[in-house]
Amino acid sequence: MPQGNFFFIIRIMKIGVLSDTHGILLPQVKQFLSSCHQIWHAGDIGSMEVWEELQAFRPLKAVYGNIDGNDIRNVCPQVSCFEAEGLKILMTHIGGYPPKYNAASKLLLQQYEPDIFVCGHSHILKVIYDHERKTLSLNPGAAGTFGFHKAITCLRFDISNKTPQNMEVYHQDRKF
């Protein structure tokens, strides 16, 4: 039996997830995300200024959305598949949710088999575990002030030991 001290390193990565900023990054949203190690933006960024501010703020993974112009489309893909702390992440703007994914998302989910699927577009916050695909589906709602949504929302959570945990929601009633 080995003797001595054993040290276990537990690595925790804090992720911030937002979507549909539509050209506005509110100070309150940025404050909520300030503890995050990485930011994921699920499209409809809305302006290069917001993209540049997020890029300078924290490491950024982002996709473009349907309102984003060529400036954003030149620096962001439509679909992104990447790894974070041993988990496979799939992100696109228009995706749907379990079991109501759109046709394109169904194909992407089948192709990539992600651990986490992130999308935006609906302006409705949803966190749903898809038991059939064994995928956590995240839609952070809308972090901007443009649109029909009644609340400004985004998410942050930890990834530790290949497990998403400690999901937190930023929620602010929107004043019209």
C-alpha positions as CSV (number, residue, x, y, z in Angstrom):
1,M,0.0,0.0,0.0
2,P,1.5,3.4,-1.0
3,Q,2.4,5.7,1.8
4,G,2.6,9.5,1.9
5,N,0.3,12.3,1.1
6,F,-2.1,12.2,-1.8
7,F,-3.4,15.3,-3.4
8,F,-6.4,15.5,-5.6
9,I,-6.7,18.4,-7.9
10,I,-10.3,19.3,-8.6
11,R,-10.6,21.6,-11.6
12,I,-13.7,23.7,-11.8
13,M,-14.4,25.9,-14.9
14,K,-17.2,28.5,-14.6
15,I,-19.1,29.1,-17.8
16,G,-21.3,32.0,-18.7
17,V,-24.0,31.5,-21.4
18,L,-25.9,34.2,-23.1
19,S,-27.8,34.9,-26.3
20,D,-29.7,37.6,-28.1
21,T,-27.9,40.6,-26.9
22,H,-28.9,42.4,-30.1
23,G,-26.1,45.0,-29.8
24,I,-26.4,45.7,-26.1
25,L,-24.3,44.3,-23.3
26,L,-25.9,45.5,-20.1
27,P,-23.6,46.2,-17.2
28,Q,-25.6,44.0,-14.9
29,V,-25.2,41.0,-17.3
30,K,-21.5,41.6,-17.6
31,Q,-21.3,41.8,-13.7
32,F,-23.1,38.5,-13.4
33,L,-20.6,36.9,-15.9
34,S,-17.6,38.5,-14.2
35,S,-16.7,35.3,-12.2
36,C,-16.8,33.1,-15.4
37,H,-13.7,31.7,-17.0
38,Q,-15.3,31.5,-20.4
39,I,-18.3,33.0,-22.2
40,W,-20.5,31.2,-24.7
41,H,-22.8,33.4,-26.9
42,A,-25.5,31.6,-28.8
43,G,-26.0,34.2,-31.5
44,D,-27.8,37.5,-32.3
45,I,-24.8,39.3,-30.9
46,G,-26.0,42.4,-32.8
47,S,-22.8,44.4,-33.2
48,M,-19.1,44.2,-33.5
49,E,-18.8,46.4,-30.4
50,V,-20.5,43.8,-28.2
51,W,-18.4,41.0,-29.8
52,E,-15.2,42.9,-29.2
53,E,-16.3,43.8,-25.6
54,L,-17.0,40.1,-24.8
55,Q,-13.8,39.0,-26.6
56,A,-11.7,41.4,-24.4
57,F,-13.7,40.5,-21.3
58,R,-13.2,36.7,-21.2
59,P,-12.3,33.9,-23.6
60,L,-15.3,33.7,-26.0
61,K,-17.0,31.0,-28.0
62,A,-19.8,32.4,-30.2
63,V,-22.0,31.6,-33.2
64,Y,-23.8,34.1,-35.3
65,G,-27.6,34.5,-35.3
66,N,-30.2,35.5,-37.9
67,I,-29.9,39.2,-37.1
68,D,-26.1,39.3,-37.3
69,G,-24.5,41.0,-40.3
70,N,-21.5,40.0,-42.3
71,D,-19.2,41.6,-39.8
72,I,-20.2,39.1,-37.1
73,R,-20.6,36.3,-39.6
74,N,-16.9,36.8,-40.7
75,V,-15.7,36.2,-37.1
76,C,-18.3,33.6,-35.9
77,P,-19.5,30.3,-37.4
78,Q,-23.1,29.3,-37.7
79,V,-22.4,26.1,-35.8
80,S,-19.6,25.5,-33.3
81,C,-18.6,22.2,-31.7
82,F,-15.9,22.3,-29.1
83,E,-14.7,20.7,-25.9
84,A,-14.8,22.2,-22.4
85,E,-13.3,20.3,-19.5
86,G,-13.9,16.9,-21.2
87,L,-17.4,17.7,-22.4
88,K,-18.5,18.0,-26.0
89,I,-20.4,21.3,-26.6
90,L,-22.6,21.9,-29.7
91,M,-23.8,25.5,-30.2
92,T,-26.0,27.1,-32.8
93,H,-28.5,30.0,-32.8
94,I,-31.7,28.4,-33.9
95,G,-32.1,25.0,-32.4
96,G,-35.3,24.2,-30.6
97,Y,-35.4,22.1,-27.4
98,P,-36.1,18.5,-26.4
99,P,-38.1,17.0,-28.0
100,K,-38.9,19.9,-30.4
101,Y,-35.6,20.4,-32.1
102,N,-35.7,21.8,-35.6
103,A,-34.6,19.5,-38.5
104,A,-31.1,21.0,-38.8
105,S,-30.5,20.6,-35.1
106,K,-31.7,17.0,-35.1
107,L,-29.0,16.2,-37.7
108,L,-26.3,18.1,-35.8
109,L,-27.2,16.3,-32.6
110,Q,-27.1,13.0,-34.3
111,Q,-23.7,13.8,-36.0
112,Y,-21.9,15.3,-33.0
113,E,-23.6,13.6,-30.0
114,P,-22.8,16.5,-27.6
115,D,-22.9,16.4,-23.9
116,I,-24.3,20.0,-23.9
117,F,-26.4,21.6,-26.7
118,V,-26.6,25.5,-26.6
119,C,-28.9,27.6,-28.7
120,G,-30.8,30.9,-28.4
121,H,-33.3,32.7,-30.7
122,S,-36.5,32.0,-28.8
123,H,-35.8,34.7,-26.1
124,I,-37.1,32.0,-23.6
125,L,-34.8,30.6,-21.0
126,K,-34.9,26.8,-21.0
127,V,-32.6,24.3,-19.2
128,I,-33.8,20.8,-20.1
129,Y,-32.1,17.4,-19.9
130,D,-32.7,15.3,-23.0
131,H,-32.8,11.7,-21.6
132,E,-33.1,10.2,-25.1
133,R,-29.9,11.9,-26.3
134,K,-28.2,12.2,-22.9
135,T,-27.6,15.9,-23.6
136,L,-28.2,18.9,-21.5
137,S,-30.0,21.5,-23.6
138,L,-29.4,25.1,-22.7
139,N,-31.2,28.2,-24.0
140,P,-30.2,31.3,-21.9
141,G,-33.1,33.4,-23.1
142,A,-32.3,37.0,-24.1
143,A,-29.7,39.1,-22.5
144,G,-30.5,42.2,-24.5
145,T,-33.4,44.7,-24.5
146,F,-34.7,44.2,-28.0
147,G,-37.5,41.8,-28.6
148,F,-40.8,40.5,-27.0
149,H,-39.3,38.9,-23.9
150,K,-40.4,40.2,-20.5
151,A,-37.2,39.4,-18.7
152,I,-33.5,39.7,-19.4
153,T,-31.8,36.4,-18.7
154,C,-28.6,34.5,-19.0
155,L,-26.9,31.5,-17.3
156,R,-23.7,30.6,-15.5
157,F,-22.6,27.2,-14.2
158,D,-19.6,25.1,-13.2
159,I,-18.1,22.2,-15.0
160,S,-16.3,19.9,-12.5
161,N,-15.3,16.3,-13.1
162,K,-17.0,16.4,-16.5
163,T,-20.3,17.3,-14.9
164,P,-22.3,20.6,-15.3
165,Q,-23.4,21.8,-11.8
166,N,-24.4,24.8,-9.8
167,M,-26.6,26.3,-12.6
168,E,-27.5,29.9,-11.8
169,V,-29.9,32.2,-13.7
170,Y,-29.6,35.9,-14.0
171,H,-33.1,37.4,-14.2
172,Q,-34.1,41.0,-14.5
173,D,-37.6,42.2,-15.3
174,R,-37.5,44.1,-18.5
175,K,-39.0,47.6,-18.5
176,F,-40.7,48.5,-21.8
